Amino acid sequence: MQAPTRRVACGRAWALTLATMVATALAADAPADFSERLDALWTFDQPAESEAHFRAELARHPPGSREALEATTQIARTYSLRRRFAEADAALAGVAPRLDAAPARVRVRYLLERGRTRNSAGEKAAAVALFTDALAASERDTLPGADFYRVDALHMLGIAAPAPERLQWNLRALAAAAASADPRARGWAAPLENNIGWAYFAAGDAKTALGHWQRAVPLREAAGDARTIRIAKWTVARGHRALGALDEAEAIQRALAAEIELAGAPDGYVYEELAEIAVARGDLEAAAPWAAKAHALLKDDRGVTPARLARLDRVARGIAP
């Protein structure tokens, strides 16, 4: 049985992670650097709306200034998130000729967004080269908050690098986050614990994976974002199911189901797991309604494979997968 997983390494999850890190840093007494203030303009599930925010910010600064160039990198990212890769590349092409005269921060952010564009387009080797260059450029970044973008580069290498290398990149990123005095950089710990857990899980070590996922929960709770807290708890339950601890897994998923239904935010991944737990118990009758609810919510999710959808459909019809 193929293990269902959530798309939590980047994209929406990254956006939620950045939101919590920005909120934490903005609560501090020290004035925010421009990069941090810029990041706070993201409306993460609405890239078109975010583009409007960044274009308004861009208009406030002279062409070619550090601020204008950095804002343009984030405009490019809004295109990348919408899979409008040619437009992302065109925006970044306007930044490239000015990199030598700009602070290192601009080069770092330019390379990160070039890399994310290539990664989203499925060009992994090109993405790795760009993230490696971003990591090197971050060593020359002396502006406040430099650690945040250095950890970002390490984190992206942990996503884009060949599978055998991802764990070590993520471990390096976690060590860099832990060593930083910057609250935003330290805020990377939760998503990195998640990613490290999935790396161990993919290697067949669910016990070690579960330990990392359990460490992520209090970190998410401290950040206070309800959605990422639910994802962290879901992942812990997934680890319990993999280890055969079905009672523990079901208790967590049922609590999440009650929470999301009360909030009016149904989650097909939660329902899918409740179906899988029932299947693991050999109870197709109990699994079927959960599978039907999951299928209805996940059928248009690009992160769910046709094989998973077919499995859900069979279980929903009371057929053993």
Backbone bond lengths (Angstrom), bond angles and torsions (degrees), N, CA, C in turn:
res aa  C-N    CA-C-N  psi(-1)  N-CA   C-N-CA  omega(-1)  CA-C   N-CA-C  phi
1 M - - - 1.463 - - 1.509 109.77 -
2 Q 1.309 116.78 126.17 1.467 120.32 -179.95 1.511 109.78 -71.55
3 A 1.324 117.19 132.86 1.457 121.06 -177.70 1.514 110.53 -75.19
4 P 1.363 118.47 119.61 1.449 118.85 175.45 1.518 110.36 -66.60
5 T 1.296 117.23 140.01 1.464 121.61 177.36 1.508 109.30 -132.04
6 R 1.312 115.52 158.02 1.448 121.00 176.35 1.515 108.54 -96.45
7 R 1.330 116.14 151.48 1.468 120.70 176.77 1.514 107.16 -85.00
8 V 1.327 115.82 87.50 1.458 119.02 -173.61 1.510 112.45 -119.78
9 A 1.309 120.98 3.70 1.453 121.56 -176.82 1.495 113.30 -77.71
10 C 1.324 116.63 -34.62 1.450 118.69 -177.47 1.508 108.92 -153.11
11 G 1.369 116.87 -160.18 1.451 119.50 -178.92 1.501 111.21 61.80
12 R 1.345 117.01 -122.84 1.457 120.77 -174.59 1.512 111.51 -63.16
13 A 1.322 117.23 -40.73 1.452 118.68 -179.98 1.506 111.89 -63.93
14 W 1.338 116.08 -43.09 1.470 118.72 175.53 1.516 110.26 -57.79
15 A 1.331 116.41 -41.21 1.455 119.54 -178.70 1.514 110.88 -61.84
16 L 1.327 116.97 -43.26 1.455 119.92 178.96 1.518 111.06 -66.01
17 T 1.318 116.07 -37.34 1.455 120.07 176.74 1.521 111.06 -60.96
18 L 1.336 116.17 -47.90 1.452 120.40 -179.49 1.518 110.62 -62.48
19 A 1.336 116.90 -37.08 1.452 119.83 179.85 1.522 111.24 -60.59
20 T 1.330 116.61 -44.82 1.454 118.93 -178.59 1.521 111.65 -69.41
21 M 1.328 117.21 -35.41 1.461 119.70 179.00 1.520 111.21 -69.32
22 V 1.324 116.94 -38.50 1.461 119.96 177.20 1.516 110.15 -64.25
23 A 1.339 116.46 -44.26 1.457 119.81 -178.63 1.521 111.25 -61.63
24 T 1.330 116.30 -40.77 1.462 120.03 178.50 1.521 111.21 -62.18
25 A 1.323 115.77 -45.83 1.462 119.55 -177.29 1.517 111.86 -68.51
26 L 1.337 117.30 -36.97 1.458 119.42 -179.02 1.519 111.94 -68.78
27 A 1.348 116.16 -19.23 1.454 119.20 177.78 1.524 112.14 -77.65
28 A 1.326 117.47 -13.44 1.460 120.81 -179.06 1.526 110.39 -73.50
29 D 1.323 115.72 163.69 1.462 120.59 -177.44 1.521 112.45 -76.41
30 A 1.340 117.65 -30.64 1.463 120.57 -174.90 1.525 110.11 -69.73
31 P 1.337 117.79 142.15 1.462 119.42 178.08 1.524 110.57 -65.22
32 A 1.334 115.62 143.83 1.463 120.13 -177.05 1.516 110.33 -76.86
33 D 1.320 116.37 144.40 1.454 121.78 169.50 1.527 108.84 -68.72
34 F 1.337 117.04 160.75 1.457 120.75 -178.69 1.525 111.34 -56.04
35 S 1.332 118.42 -41.20 1.467 120.67 -178.06 1.518 110.85 -58.46
36 E 1.310 116.21 -42.32 1.462 120.88 -179.67 1.526 110.70 -66.94
37 R 1.317 116.49 -42.79 1.462 119.63 177.79 1.531 110.50 -63.86
38 L 1.322 115.81 -37.48 1.457 119.92 178.33 1.526 110.40 -63.77
39 D 1.327 117.07 -46.20 1.461 120.67 179.79 1.524 111.72 -59.04
40 A 1.327 117.03 -30.61 1.463 120.63 -179.08 1.524 112.57 -69.69
41 L 1.331 117.99 -10.23 1.458 121.11 179.41 1.528 113.08 -81.20
42 W 1.330 116.46 -10.83 1.466 119.03 -178.80 1.520 111.92 -64.62
43 T 1.325 116.20 133.96 1.460 123.71 162.49 1.516 104.15 -110.17
44 F 1.317 116.77 97.92 1.451 120.63 -154.82 1.520 115.61 -69.42
45 D 1.304 118.18 -32.70 1.460 118.97 177.98 1.520 111.63 -88.67
46 Q 1.324 117.15 4.77 1.461 121.97 -178.31 1.536 109.64 -130.86
47 P 1.344 118.02 76.43 1.463 119.04 -177.09 1.522 113.64 -61.49
48 A 1.332 118.38 -32.28 1.468 119.28 178.04 1.524 110.52 -66.43
49 E 1.313 116.42 -41.05 1.468 120.35 176.10 1.524 110.31 -64.32
50 S 1.320 116.38 -40.06 1.462 119.98 177.61 1.517 111.02 -62.22
51 E 1.320 116.74 -40.22 1.460 119.49 177.66 1.526 110.70 -56.85
52 A 1.314 116.50 -41.87 1.467 119.85 179.08 1.524 110.93 -62.36
53 H 1.330 116.86 -40.51 1.472 120.24 177.54 1.528 110.45 -60.93
54 F 1.324 116.14 -45.84 1.463 120.10 -176.76 1.527 111.81 -69.86
55 R 1.314 116.80 -34.67 1.471 118.46 177.39 1.527 110.76 -68.39
56 A 1.306 116.77 -35.46 1.466 119.17 175.63 1.526 110.43 -65.01
57 E 1.320 116.22 -39.84 1.465 119.99 177.51 1.519 110.31 -67.12
58 L 1.318 116.95 -41.91 1.459 121.51 178.74 1.529 110.99 -56.52
59 A 1.320 116.46 -40.38 1.471 120.39 -177.60 1.524 112.90 -67.17
60 R 1.316 117.00 -15.25 1.466 120.84 -177.89 1.520 112.68 -84.28
61 H 1.335 118.56 -7.12 1.460 120.94 -171.38 1.527 110.81 -126.25
62 P 1.321 117.27 151.57 1.475 120.36 179.70 1.525 111.08 -63.60
63 P 1.314 118.48 142.66 1.469 120.83 175.62 1.527 110.86 -55.13
64 G 1.303 116.34 136.88 1.457 120.79 178.82 1.505 114.96 84.85
65 S 1.335 118.32 -6.94 1.460 120.45 177.73 1.524 110.32 -71.46
66 R 1.322 115.83 161.20 1.465 119.93 176.77 1.534 110.00 -53.70
67 E 1.319 116.24 -44.06 1.457 120.46 -176.65 1.527 111.50 -64.26
68 A 1.329 116.93 -43.97 1.461 120.29 -179.48 1.524 111.19 -65.47
69 L 1.325 116.14 -42.12 1.459 119.48 -179.63 1.528 111.19 -65.28
70 E 1.316 115.91 -42.14 1.459 119.18 -178.63 1.529 110.79 -67.61
71 A 1.321 116.81 -40.39 1.463 119.84 176.83 1.523 110.52 -60.66
72 T 1.318 117.12 -36.92 1.465 120.56 179.86 1.523 111.18 -64.72
73 T 1.343 117.60 -35.31 1.466 118.42 177.58 1.517 111.13 -62.01
74 Q 1.327 116.82 -33.43 1.458 119.03 -179.67 1.522 111.95 -79.79
75 I 1.323 116.91 -30.15 1.466 119.46 170.37 1.522 109.25 -59.95
76 A 1.330 115.96 -43.63 1.465 119.56 177.33 1.522 111.07 -58.70
77 R 1.304 116.45 -39.39 1.458 119.06 -179.09 1.527 111.72 -65.45
78 T 1.338 117.16 -35.70 1.465 118.18 177.07 1.525 110.59 -61.32
79 Y 1.335 117.43 -34.89 1.471 120.60 176.06 1.526 110.45 -68.23
80 S 1.311 116.52 -43.75 1.459 120.50 -178.62 1.522 111.05 -60.47
81 L 1.333 116.54 -41.42 1.462 119.97 179.06 1.524 111.60 -63.58
82 R 1.316 116.97 -25.70 1.469 121.54 177.47 1.523 111.71 -94.24
83 R 1.343 115.75 7.27 1.465 122.80 179.22 1.524 111.77 62.64
84 R 1.301 116.15 29.46 1.463 122.60 174.77 1.530 106.93 -98.50
85 F 1.326 114.88 70.65 1.449 120.90 -167.85 1.525 112.98 -68.17
86 A 1.309 117.82 -35.94 1.469 119.68 179.49 1.522 110.69 -63.31
87 E 1.334 116.96 -39.32 1.465 120.16 178.52 1.527 111.34 -70.29
88 A 1.321 116.74 -36.10 1.464 119.68 175.44 1.523 109.98 -62.25
89 D 1.317 116.53 -45.93 1.462 120.53 179.93 1.528 111.11 -62.83
90 A 1.336 116.72 -39.56 1.461 119.75 -179.16 1.525 110.83 -65.13
91 A 1.333 117.23 -41.57 1.466 119.88 178.05 1.525 111.10 -61.85
92 L 1.328 116.09 -43.45 1.462 120.03 -179.20 1.523 111.76 -70.47
93 A 1.321 117.04 -30.34 1.467 119.93 176.94 1.520 111.20 -62.17
94 G 1.321 117.14 -29.29 1.454 120.14 176.69 1.515 113.63 -72.37
95 V 1.333 116.70 -21.10 1.463 121.92 178.81 1.525 110.85 -85.00
96 A 1.326 116.84 -36.44 1.468 122.38 -170.11 1.532 114.42 -51.40
97 P 1.345 120.74 -45.05 1.471 119.24 -176.15 1.530 113.99 -66.15
98 R 1.320 117.07 -15.76 1.464 120.49 -176.16 1.524 113.31 -102.27
99 L 1.329 117.19 3.47 1.461 119.89 -174.06 1.527 112.51 -64.11
100 D 1.311 118.37 -40.09 1.459 120.42 -174.92 1.528 112.02 -62.69
101 A 1.326 117.20 -30.89 1.459 120.57 -178.12 1.521 112.53 -92.54
102 A 1.315 117.54 -5.63 1.466 121.98 -175.30 1.523 110.74 -96.51
103 P 1.346 118.05 161.05 1.467 120.01 173.39 1.518 111.57 -59.49
104 A 1.318 116.38 155.56 1.465 121.22 -178.49 1.524 111.83 -56.94
105 R 1.338 117.69 -29.61 1.469 120.75 -179.76 1.530 111.46 -55.96
106 V 1.323 116.17 -39.93 1.461 119.42 -179.37 1.518 110.06 -64.09
107 R 1.337 117.71 -43.49 1.466 120.41 178.41 1.529 110.77 -61.84
108 V 1.319 116.61 -42.24 1.466 119.96 179.86 1.525 110.18 -59.22
109 R 1.319 116.34 -47.87 1.458 119.58 -176.43 1.530 111.59 -71.12
110 Y 1.307 116.23 -35.43 1.469 120.44 174.21 1.528 110.29 -59.20
111 L 1.335 116.97 -49.14 1.464 120.88 -178.25 1.521 111.70 -66.32
112 L 1.333 117.01 -38.09 1.465 119.55 176.91 1.522 111.05 -60.38
113 E 1.329 116.60 -43.96 1.468 118.41 -177.62 1.524 112.23 -75.04
114 R 1.337 117.57 -34.09 1.464 118.90 171.02 1.529 109.48 -58.82
115 G 1.319 115.99 -45.29 1.456 120.38 -178.85 1.518 112.49 -64.72
116 R 1.339 116.89 -42.98 1.459 118.59 179.58 1.533 111.44 -64.70
117 T 1.331 116.05 -36.24 1.460 119.33 177.83 1.522 110.49 -62.93
118 R 1.336 116.61 -46.29 1.461 119.67 179.77 1.539 110.51 -66.31
119 N 1.315 117.18 -39.30 1.459 119.84 -179.86 1.521 110.63 -63.54
120 S 1.340 116.74 -44.96 1.461 120.12 179.78 1.523 111.49 -65.28
121 A 1.313 115.97 -28.69 1.470 120.36 178.34 1.529 112.14 -81.50
122 G 1.323 117.72 -0.41 1.452 121.57 178.44 1.513 115.06 85.14
123 E 1.341 116.56 12.04 1.473 121.02 -178.40 1.531 108.46 -98.31
124 K 1.314 116.02 76.21 1.459 121.97 -169.57 1.528 113.26 -64.14
125 A 1.316 117.32 -43.83 1.469 119.50 -177.21 1.524 110.54 -62.47
126 A 1.327 116.73 -43.58 1.463 119.83 178.37 1.521 110.54 -63.87
127 A 1.328 116.47 -39.10 1.469 120.23 179.26 1.520 111.24 -62.72
128 V 1.336 116.49 -44.74 1.473 119.99 -179.48 1.527 110.54 -59.63
129 A 1.331 117.34 -43.40 1.467 120.19 179.63 1.534 110.62 -60.89
130 L 1.324 117.26 -40.54 1.463 120.90 -179.30 1.521 111.40 -70.28
131 F 1.316 117.90 -40.73 1.467 119.90 178.10 1.531 110.92 -67.54
132 T 1.317 116.84 -34.52 1.469 119.89 175.85 1.525 110.37 -64.17
133 D 1.329 116.71 -41.27 1.463 120.48 176.58 1.526 111.03 -65.52
134 A 1.335 117.19 -37.91 1.470 120.62 177.63 1.522 110.53 -62.93
135 L 1.324 116.74 -41.33 1.463 120.71 177.97 1.524 110.68 -61.27
136 A 1.325 117.19 -44.60 1.464 120.92 178.87 1.526 110.65 -63.95
137 A 1.335 117.05 -42.09 1.462 120.23 -179.93 1.522 111.45 -65.41
138 S 1.335 116.81 -31.00 1.473 119.73 -179.41 1.525 112.10 -64.25
139 E 1.331 117.47 -22.11 1.468 120.48 178.03 1.527 110.93 -68.65
140 R 1.327 117.28 -21.00 1.469 121.30 -179.70 1.523 112.36 -100.14
141 D 1.315 117.01 3.35 1.465 121.89 -178.63 1.524 108.89 -86.17
142 T 1.316 116.65 114.14 1.466 121.40 -178.83 1.526 112.55 -107.06
143 L 1.321 117.84 4.17 1.460 120.58 178.99 1.530 110.30 -75.24
144 P 1.337 117.44 156.62 1.470 119.30 176.55 1.526 110.89 -56.78
145 G 1.324 115.86 141.83 1.460 120.38 178.57 1.506 114.94 86.02
146 A 1.328 117.63 9.49 1.463 119.65 -176.87 1.529 111.99 -59.65
147 D 1.331 117.64 -34.72 1.464 120.10 -178.14 1.523 111.72 -60.23
148 F 1.322 116.49 -34.24 1.464 120.06 -178.31 1.524 110.69 -58.96
149 Y 1.327 116.82 -44.71 1.462 120.92 -176.44 1.522 111.29 -78.80
150 R 1.333 116.87 -27.55 1.466 119.51 173.42 1.534 109.77 -64.71
151 V 1.336 116.54 -45.05 1.465 119.08 178.21 1.526 110.37 -66.10
152 D 1.322 116.46 -35.36 1.465 119.75 176.85 1.526 110.42 -58.59
153 A 1.327 117.45 -45.32 1.461 120.56 179.27 1.534 111.19 -61.56
154 L 1.325 117.10 -44.11 1.464 120.76 177.81 1.532 110.45 -62.19
155 H 1.314 115.81 -43.05 1.464 121.73 179.44 1.527 111.22 -61.00
156 M 1.335 116.72 -40.89 1.465 119.24 -179.89 1.530 111.13 -70.88
157 L 1.320 117.42 -33.10 1.460 119.21 172.86 1.526 110.38 -63.59
158 G 1.321 116.35 -34.29 1.455 120.32 176.62 1.521 113.17 -67.34
159 I 1.312 117.31 -15.67 1.459 122.28 177.64 1.528 111.43 -97.57
160 A 1.338 116.07 -43.68 1.466 120.15 -170.79 1.526 114.26 -90.30
161 A 1.327 118.23 -23.27 1.466 121.12 -175.61 1.529 110.73 -64.93
162 P 1.327 117.68 160.73 1.465 119.86 173.96 1.520 110.79 -53.53
163 A 1.313 116.96 146.42 1.461 122.14 -172.37 1.530 114.28 -49.98
164 P 1.334 119.83 -42.16 1.470 118.41 -178.36 1.536 113.86 -65.05
165 E 1.343 117.15 -18.38 1.462 120.75 -176.51 1.527 112.97 -97.11
166 R 1.312 118.26 -12.37 1.467 120.53 -169.58 1.523 112.95 -65.37
167 L 1.317 116.53 -40.23 1.460 118.94 -177.84 1.520 111.22 -59.78
168 Q 1.328 117.79 -45.66 1.460 120.44 -178.14 1.527 111.62 -64.88
169 W 1.329 117.60 -37.41 1.463 119.07 176.69 1.522 110.69 -64.48
170 N 1.322 116.18 -41.82 1.467 119.12 179.15 1.522 112.13 -66.11
171 L 1.327 116.52 -37.62 1.463 119.47 177.75 1.532 110.53 -66.27
172 R 1.336 116.39 -38.60 1.472 119.30 175.71 1.519 110.85 -63.61
173 A 1.312 116.59 -40.40 1.459 120.26 179.29 1.524 110.74 -64.26
174 L 1.319 117.20 -42.30 1.462 120.81 -179.96 1.525 110.82 -64.01
175 A 1.335 116.81 -41.12 1.472 120.34 178.30 1.520 110.75 -64.67
176 A 1.341 117.41 -39.88 1.460 120.80 179.13 1.520 111.01 -66.14
177 A 1.323 116.91 -39.67 1.466 120.48 178.08 1.527 110.59 -64.13
178 A 1.323 116.20 -44.09 1.461 120.13 -178.42 1.523 112.01 -65.08
179 A 1.333 116.58 -31.57 1.464 120.69 -176.63 1.524 112.80 -82.13
180 S 1.316 117.79 -10.71 1.457 120.98 -174.09 1.525 111.94 -82.71
181 A 1.326 115.45 148.02 1.461 121.33 172.70 1.529 111.67 -89.27
182 D 1.321 116.80 -4.34 1.462 122.17 -176.47 1.531 109.68 -85.80
183 P 1.344 119.03 121.35 1.466 120.15 -179.68 1.527 113.16 -57.95
184 R 1.333 117.16 -36.38 1.466 118.24 179.62 1.521 110.62 -66.61
185 A 1.321 117.34 -41.28 1.470 119.70 178.72 1.527 110.56 -64.47
186 R 1.321 116.88 -42.06 1.475 119.53 178.37 1.521 111.21 -64.08
187 G 1.337 116.36 -26.37 1.457 120.14 179.37 1.516 114.35 -65.20
188 W 1.339 117.23 -11.72 1.465 120.50 176.19 1.532 112.41 -69.99
189 A 1.333 118.11 -13.55 1.465 119.35 -172.30 1.520 112.72 -57.99
190 A 1.329 117.78 -42.11 1.469 119.60 -176.53 1.525 112.61 -63.12
191 P 1.348 119.88 -52.92 1.470 117.76 178.70 1.522 113.07 -64.14
192 L 1.320 116.73 -30.78 1.457 118.55 179.22 1.525 111.49 -70.69
193 E 1.333 117.77 -39.56 1.463 119.44 174.66 1.527 110.19 -60.00
194 N 1.325 116.36 -38.46 1.456 120.40 176.33 1.532 111.17 -61.32
195 N 1.330 116.07 -50.27 1.463 119.94 -176.76 1.528 111.79 -65.01
196 I 1.330 116.14 -39.82 1.465 120.00 178.25 1.533 109.27 -62.52
197 G 1.324 116.21 -41.90 1.458 119.60 177.45 1.518 112.19 -57.96
198 W 1.347 116.53 -44.37 1.468 118.78 179.88 1.527 111.62 -66.83
199 A 1.326 116.93 -32.05 1.468 118.75 176.97 1.526 110.53 -63.89
200 Y 1.335 116.79 -43.68 1.462 119.50 177.02 1.533 110.84 -66.10
201 F 1.327 116.10 -39.97 1.465 120.20 -179.74 1.523 110.48 -60.62
202 A 1.338 116.44 -44.47 1.465 120.58 179.48 1.522 111.58 -62.77
203 A 1.334 115.96 -28.17 1.466 120.31 178.88 1.522 112.16 -85.04
204 G 1.336 117.77 2.03 1.449 121.27 176.87 1.518 114.86 90.98
205 D 1.340 117.64 9.85 1.464 121.11 -177.96 1.532 108.89 -108.57
206 A 1.338 115.54 76.65 1.469 120.01 -177.18 1.523 112.09 -67.15
207 K 1.319 118.34 -30.01 1.467 120.67 -178.78 1.527 110.73 -64.87
208 T 1.331 117.04 -47.83 1.463 119.91 177.93 1.519 110.55 -65.59
209 A 1.329 116.44 -39.45 1.459 120.64 177.83 1.522 110.61 -57.30
210 L 1.327 116.62 -45.83 1.455 120.46 -178.63 1.523 111.64 -60.07
211 G 1.318 116.98 -38.63 1.458 119.70 178.38 1.522 112.22 -59.97
212 H 1.331 116.69 -43.22 1.465 119.94 177.93 1.523 110.81 -66.41
213 W 1.317 117.59 -41.47 1.463 120.38 -179.95 1.527 111.43 -64.91
214 Q 1.321 116.51 -37.00 1.463 118.90 177.96 1.531 111.41 -66.49
215 R 1.329 117.10 -34.05 1.463 119.77 177.35 1.532 111.59 -68.80
216 A 1.320 116.72 -26.20 1.462 119.58 -179.24 1.526 112.49 -72.28
217 V 1.336 117.97 -28.06 1.468 119.93 -173.31 1.534 112.42 -61.05
218 P 1.349 120.05 -52.58 1.465 117.33 179.83 1.520 113.45 -64.90
219 L 1.314 117.21 -27.46 1.466 119.92 176.17 1.524 110.18 -67.30
220 R 1.310 117.09 -42.12 1.459 120.86 176.31 1.533 110.51 -65.95
221 E 1.311 116.30 -40.75 1.465 119.63 179.79 1.522 111.11 -63.52
222 A 1.322 116.86 -37.86 1.461 120.18 178.38 1.521 111.41 -64.74
223 A 1.347 116.70 -33.66 1.466 120.48 178.76 1.523 111.50 -73.96
224 G 1.331 116.96 -27.49 1.449 120.59 170.05 1.514 116.99 85.38
225 D 1.341 119.22 10.67 1.453 120.44 179.24 1.528 109.35 -90.53
226 A 1.342 116.42 117.61 1.464 120.58 -172.45 1.526 112.16 -60.28
227 R 1.333 116.57 -38.27 1.465 118.55 -175.80 1.526 111.51 -68.96
228 T 1.316 117.88 -45.23 1.461 118.66 -179.22 1.527 111.13 -70.52
229 I 1.326 117.92 -28.01 1.462 120.01 174.04 1.528 109.82 -63.81
230 R 1.340 115.82 -43.77 1.471 118.98 179.16 1.523 111.30 -63.33
231 I 1.329 117.18 -40.73 1.462 119.75 178.77 1.526 110.57 -62.70
232 A 1.333 116.51 -42.21 1.467 119.68 179.72 1.524 110.88 -62.02
233 K 1.327 117.09 -41.73 1.468 120.11 179.28 1.528 110.70 -68.14
234 W 1.338 116.72 -40.23 1.464 120.24 176.62 1.527 110.19 -56.09
235 T 1.329 115.91 -42.73 1.464 119.83 -176.03 1.524 111.00 -67.85
236 V 1.328 116.96 -38.26 1.468 119.99 174.88 1.531 109.86 -59.58
237 A 1.330 116.16 -44.41 1.466 119.38 178.70 1.520 111.15 -62.09
238 R 1.331 116.21 -37.70 1.473 119.45 177.85 1.525 110.47 -61.53
239 G 1.320 116.15 -39.10 1.454 119.67 176.90 1.515 112.09 -64.08
240 H 1.320 116.50 -41.70 1.472 119.51 177.19 1.526 110.95 -61.06
241 R 1.328 117.49 -42.29 1.476 118.73 179.40 1.519 111.02 -61.99
242 A 1.333 115.89 -41.72 1.464 118.92 -179.62 1.521 111.82 -61.41
243 L 1.323 116.18 -30.28 1.468 120.74 -179.34 1.527 112.26 -91.14
244 G 1.334 117.47 3.70 1.454 120.92 177.77 1.507 114.62 83.65
245 A 1.328 117.79 7.23 1.472 121.77 179.18 1.529 107.99 -87.80
246 L 1.330 115.97 72.53 1.456 120.87 -170.72 1.520 112.65 -69.45
247 D 1.326 117.97 -34.86 1.467 119.83 179.16 1.528 110.37 -62.45
248 E 1.338 116.57 -45.27 1.461 120.42 179.02 1.523 111.36 -63.44
249 A 1.341 115.60 -43.75 1.460 119.93 179.67 1.518 111.00 -62.09
250 E 1.325 117.24 -45.37 1.464 120.20 -177.25 1.522 111.67 -66.71
251 A 1.321 117.36 -38.88 1.471 119.78 -179.85 1.526 110.71 -60.06
252 I 1.329 116.67 -42.69 1.466 119.96 -179.82 1.524 110.54 -67.48
253 Q 1.332 116.88 -46.19 1.465 119.48 -176.62 1.526 111.45 -67.50
254 R 1.331 118.29 -36.16 1.469 119.66 177.22 1.528 110.92 -66.44
255 A 1.315 116.60 -38.65 1.469 119.45 176.93 1.528 110.04 -63.73
256 L 1.336 116.83 -40.16 1.463 120.25 177.70 1.524 110.93 -66.08
257 A 1.346 117.36 -40.47 1.456 120.19 179.35 1.522 110.56 -60.81
258 A 1.324 116.68 -42.79 1.463 119.65 178.30 1.523 110.98 -63.68
259 E 1.330 115.97 -39.99 1.466 120.51 -178.38 1.528 111.63 -66.31
260 I 1.325 117.00 -45.79 1.462 119.07 -176.73 1.524 111.45 -70.10
261 E 1.309 116.37 -33.34 1.458 118.52 178.98 1.520 110.96 -70.85
262 L 1.321 116.67 -37.21 1.461 120.20 175.39 1.522 110.73 -64.00
263 A 1.342 115.95 -36.55 1.460 120.75 -179.20 1.523 112.60 -81.43
264 G 1.325 117.95 -6.31 1.461 120.97 -176.73 1.511 112.64 68.33
265 A 1.344 116.37 31.51 1.467 121.62 -177.73 1.519 109.90 -129.36
266 P 1.343 118.45 68.62 1.471 120.52 -177.30 1.522 111.82 -59.38
267 D 1.318 115.97 145.84 1.460 122.52 -174.80 1.522 108.68 -129.89
268 G 1.326 116.08 111.84 1.450 120.25 -178.92 1.511 114.15 -61.40
269 Y 1.330 116.67 -28.16 1.465 119.55 179.84 1.529 111.25 -67.39
270 V 1.317 116.80 -37.44 1.467 120.19 176.94 1.523 109.59 -64.61
271 Y 1.330 116.68 -46.05 1.462 119.82 -179.70 1.527 111.04 -64.66
272 E 1.317 116.94 -38.13 1.462 120.34 177.52 1.524 110.87 -59.94
273 E 1.327 116.30 -44.12 1.464 118.85 -179.75 1.522 111.79 -65.72
274 L 1.344 117.62 -38.43 1.464 119.11 177.51 1.520 110.55 -63.74
275 A 1.330 115.97 -35.76 1.469 118.79 174.84 1.516 110.87 -64.89
276 E 1.323 116.86 -44.70 1.465 120.23 -178.30 1.532 111.49 -65.34
277 I 1.315 117.22 -35.92 1.471 119.91 177.54 1.522 110.03 -64.02
278 A 1.351 115.97 -42.61 1.465 119.26 177.86 1.524 111.05 -64.87
279 V 1.335 117.28 -40.47 1.467 120.71 176.55 1.530 109.90 -59.62
280 A 1.323 116.64 -42.99 1.463 120.51 -179.92 1.524 111.49 -62.67
281 R 1.320 116.23 -27.61 1.467 120.23 176.47 1.528 111.70 -83.74
282 G 1.343 117.11 -5.80 1.451 120.54 -177.26 1.510 113.70 78.82
283 D 1.341 117.96 21.31 1.462 122.65 -175.45 1.531 109.46 -111.58
284 L 1.330 116.20 80.88 1.467 120.48 -178.18 1.521 111.90 -65.85
285 E 1.320 117.48 -30.03 1.462 119.86 179.23 1.525 110.92 -63.53
286 A 1.310 116.60 -41.93 1.473 119.99 177.31 1.520 111.32 -72.17
287 A 1.326 117.35 -31.68 1.464 120.71 -176.48 1.526 112.41 -72.11
288 A 1.328 116.91 -33.61 1.468 120.58 -169.55 1.527 114.18 -57.14
289 P 1.345 120.52 -49.09 1.471 118.05 -178.58 1.520 113.42 -65.67
290 W 1.325 116.87 -34.86 1.465 119.26 176.77 1.530 110.16 -65.62
291 A 1.323 116.29 -41.99 1.463 119.87 -179.73 1.523 111.18 -64.56
292 A 1.331 116.82 -38.30 1.465 119.85 179.28 1.531 110.67 -64.28
293 K 1.333 116.93 -42.48 1.470 120.49 178.45 1.525 110.43 -65.27
294 A 1.326 116.57 -40.37 1.464 120.43 179.81 1.524 110.49 -64.90
295 H 1.316 117.29 -45.10 1.462 120.87 -178.16 1.522 111.06 -60.50
296 A 1.326 116.98 -41.63 1.463 120.60 -178.99 1.523 111.59 -62.15
297 L 1.317 117.02 -34.67 1.461 120.92 -177.12 1.523 113.38 -87.64
298 L 1.324 117.51 -26.81 1.461 121.04 -173.10 1.525 114.08 -102.10
299 K 1.324 118.20 -5.34 1.471 119.70 -172.74 1.521 112.88 -63.83
300 D 1.326 117.81 -23.64 1.463 120.43 179.18 1.527 112.70 -107.56
301 D 1.328 117.02 10.17 1.463 122.03 -179.21 1.527 108.87 -83.80
302 R 1.348 116.31 119.05 1.466 119.83 -177.04 1.524 112.32 -65.25
303 G 1.329 117.55 -17.60 1.454 120.18 -179.38 1.515 113.80 -83.96
304 V 1.321 117.17 -3.77 1.470 120.93 -177.90 1.526 108.45 -106.47
305 T 1.309 116.70 122.78 1.463 121.57 -175.35 1.526 111.20 -72.62
306 P 1.331 117.04 156.65 1.471 119.70 174.56 1.525 112.42 -56.53
307 A 1.325 117.10 -34.23 1.464 119.47 -179.80 1.528 111.08 -65.27
308 R 1.314 117.01 -39.56 1.473 120.05 178.13 1.519 110.88 -66.51
309 L 1.333 116.18 -40.99 1.459 119.20 178.86 1.529 110.99 -64.97
310 A 1.330 116.17 -39.94 1.460 119.44 178.01 1.525 110.88 -63.47
311 R 1.309 116.37 -38.83 1.464 121.05 177.68 1.526 110.36 -62.65
312 L 1.335 116.35 -46.37 1.456 119.95 178.98 1.525 111.15 -60.76
313 D 1.325 115.97 -40.74 1.464 120.14 179.88 1.529 110.93 -61.84
314 R 1.327 116.66 -43.02 1.464 120.05 179.19 1.535 110.51 -63.22
315 V 1.325 115.78 -46.80 1.473 118.72 -178.78 1.525 110.28 -63.58
316 A 1.344 116.86 -40.01 1.465 120.19 179.22 1.523 111.64 -60.70
317 R 1.324 117.75 -28.48 1.463 122.41 178.74 1.525 111.91 -92.32
318 G 1.336 116.27 8.37 1.462 120.19 175.90 1.501 114.18 78.13
319 I 1.351 116.29 19.04 1.478 121.62 -179.18 1.518 108.62 -101.48
320 A 1.306 117.46 133.01 1.470 120.86 179.52 1.521 109.82 -61.10
321 P 1.323 117.87 132.12 1.491 120.76 -178.02 1.527 110.98 -71.55
